[in-house]
Every structure is written in structure tokens, then in C-alpha cells.
Amino acid sequence: MSEPADTAPAVEVDPRLLEILVCPVTHGPLEFDRAKRELISRSAKLAYPIRDGVPIMLPEEARELGEGE
């Protein structure tokens, strides 16, 4: 069972990895949201989760961004 989000260990993404990863839907850039442990695609309005330090880059696993996110 995973830990609650507020007590889960901090997740870091190697900046070099972030430079080469792109959104699988739009092929656009991604932003790292440290607090939510997600990679954000503003162009696709999707947030890809990071689980156990591994970005899950599957559109069906992403959550849709809400207004203002």
C-alpha cells in the first residue's frame, strides 16, 4: 500500500531527463510539479503521475488538468 501524499518521500526528476521527455500526445514540453509528483503537459492539459520515481507516460494513466491548473 502506498503512503499518503503528504507523507510520501520527495520525488526528484533529473533535469536532463526532463529535457528529453515530451508529452506522448502533443510531443510538447513537460513541467515537473514537485508537490503533486506529476509531469504536466500544458498543451494536452494532462498530468502524468510519477510512481516509485518512474514517470508513467501513458495517456490513459494521466489525469486531466482542471481550470486554473
N, C-alpha and C positions, 0 to 999 in steps of 0.2 A: 504494500500500500504506500502511496506517495505521501510526502509531508504536506501540510497545509501551505499555501502560497506564502504566508507571512513568516514562516519559519524555515522554508526551503533554503538550501545553500545558494549563495550568489552564483549567477551564471555569467561567464565572460565569453565573448566571441573575439577570436583573433582578428585584428583589423585587416590583416592580409586576406583572410577568408572572406570577410565582408566585402572586400574589393572585388572578389571574383564571383561571389554568389549573386544570382539575379532571380527575380520572380519568374517561376516557371510559366506563368500565364502571360505576362506582358514583356518579359525579358528586360524589365526595368530594374533600377537600383532598389536596394533594401536598406532599411534603417533598423538599428538594434534598439529595442526598448528593454532596458535592463530591469526595470521594475516589474514588467509583465512577463519577462523571459520570452520575448517573441521577436521575430523579424517582420518588419512592417513593409508592405508594398502599398505605397500611397496610390499609385496608378491603378492597381487592381482592387484597392480598398479591402485588402486581406491581411491577416496577421498569422504568420506561420509559427507554430509552437517550437520551443526548444526543450527536448526531453532528454534528461541524463547527459546534457552537454551536446546533443546532436540535433541540428536543425531538421525538422520534419517538413520537407519541401513538397508536400503533396497538396494540391488544391482542395481535395476532399477533407483534409485534416485541418485546414486553415479556418479561422473564424472571420466573419465579415466585420469590418470596422463600422462602428456606429457614427452617427453625426458628431462632428467635432473632434473625432479621434485622429 
